[in-house]
Amino acid sequence: MAKGKNVTNLSLEIAERAALTFKALADPTRIRILHLLAQEERSVTDLAETLGLSQSAVSHQLAFLRSMRLVKYRRQGQSLFYTCDDDHVLTLLSQVLAHLEHE
């Protein structure tokens, strides 16, 4: 963190929102979903097949990520296609993964 006299106090509201964002990243399945969506738009079916999970399980995780405004979707016919909706979180995730590669 920054050192010096220009340190500001972090509001409780911002700290709580940050904690919720970290909560979203605290699940291995959600991390894997975000990692895949960072590469390209994907359907629920494609995500489920790639991750070896049921569509229901993937949809549940996507609903949580959507509620956190980390992913967005578009409808094409009966299918939903998801993409990431927050480059800041992708940067954070990328930094964490890069850190782990250097251990």
C-alpha positions as CSV (number, residue, x, y, z in Angstrom):
1,M,0.0,0.0,0.0
2,A,1.0,3.6,-0.4
3,K,3.2,5.2,2.2
4,G,3.2,8.8,3.1
5,K,0.9,11.6,4.4
6,N,-1.7,11.4,1.6
7,V,-3.3,8.2,2.9
8,T,-7.1,8.4,3.0
9,N,-9.5,6.4,5.1
10,L,-11.4,3.6,3.2
11,S,-15.1,4.0,3.8
12,L,-17.0,1.0,5.2
13,E,-19.2,0.9,2.1
14,I,-16.2,0.6,-0.3
15,A,-14.6,-2.0,2.0
16,E,-17.9,-4.1,2.0
17,R,-18.1,-3.8,-1.8
18,A,-14.5,-4.9,-2.1
19,A,-15.2,-7.9,0.2
20,L,-18.1,-8.9,-2.0
21,T,-15.9,-8.8,-5.1
22,F,-13.3,-11.0,-3.4
23,K,-16.2,-13.3,-2.4
24,A,-17.1,-13.7,-6.0
25,L,-13.5,-14.7,-6.7
26,A,-13.3,-17.0,-3.8
27,D,-14.9,-19.9,-5.6
28,P,-12.8,-22.1,-8.0
29,T,-15.7,-22.7,-10.4
30,R,-16.3,-18.9,-10.7
31,I,-12.6,-18.3,-11.3
32,R,-12.6,-20.9,-14.1
33,I,-15.7,-19.4,-15.6
34,L,-14.2,-15.9,-15.6
35,H,-10.9,-17.2,-17.0
36,L,-12.8,-18.8,-19.9
37,L,-15.0,-15.7,-20.5
38,A,-11.9,-13.5,-20.5
39,Q,-10.8,-15.3,-23.7
40,E,-14.1,-15.3,-25.6
41,E,-17.9,-15.1,-25.4
42,R,-19.3,-18.5,-24.5
43,S,-22.7,-20.1,-24.1
44,V,-23.9,-21.8,-21.0
45,T,-23.8,-25.2,-22.8
46,D,-20.2,-24.6,-23.9
47,L,-19.1,-23.5,-20.4
48,A,-20.8,-26.6,-18.9
49,E,-19.1,-29.0,-21.4
50,T,-15.7,-27.3,-21.1
51,L,-15.8,-27.4,-17.3
52,G,-17.4,-30.8,-17.0
53,L,-20.3,-29.5,-15.0
54,S,-24.0,-29.5,-15.4
55,Q,-25.7,-26.6,-17.1
56,S,-27.6,-26.0,-13.9
57,A,-24.4,-25.6,-11.9
58,V,-22.9,-23.3,-14.4
59,S,-26.1,-21.2,-14.6
60,H,-26.2,-20.9,-10.8
61,Q,-22.6,-19.5,-10.8
62,L,-23.3,-17.2,-13.7
63,A,-26.4,-15.8,-11.9
64,F,-24.1,-15.0,-9.0
65,L,-21.5,-13.4,-11.2
66,R,-24.2,-11.4,-13.0
67,S,-25.6,-10.2,-9.7
68,M,-22.1,-8.9,-9.0
69,R,-22.0,-7.2,-12.4
70,L,-18.9,-9.3,-13.4
71,V,-20.5,-10.9,-16.4
72,K,-23.2,-9.9,-18.9
73,Y,-25.1,-11.9,-21.5
74,R,-26.9,-11.6,-24.7
75,R,-29.7,-13.8,-25.9
76,Q,-29.6,-15.6,-29.3
77,G,-32.7,-17.6,-29.8
78,Q,-33.0,-19.8,-26.7
79,S,-29.3,-19.6,-25.9
80,L,-27.5,-17.2,-23.6
81,F,-24.0,-16.1,-24.5
82,Y,-21.9,-14.7,-21.7
83,T,-18.9,-12.3,-21.6
84,C,-17.0,-10.5,-18.9
85,D,-18.4,-7.2,-17.8
86,D,-15.6,-5.8,-15.6
87,D,-12.0,-5.5,-16.9
88,H,-10.8,-4.4,-13.5
89,V,-11.7,-7.8,-12.0
90,L,-10.1,-9.6,-14.9
91,T,-6.9,-7.6,-14.3
92,L,-7.0,-8.6,-10.6
93,L,-7.6,-12.3,-11.6
94,S,-4.8,-12.1,-14.1
95,Q,-2.4,-10.7,-11.4
96,V,-3.4,-13.5,-9.0
97,L,-2.8,-16.2,-11.6
98,A,0.5,-14.6,-12.6
99,H,1.6,-14.5,-9.0
100,L,0.8,-18.3,-8.6
101,E,2.8,-19.1,-11.7
102,H,5.9,-17.6,-10.0
103,E,5.7,-19.6,-6.8
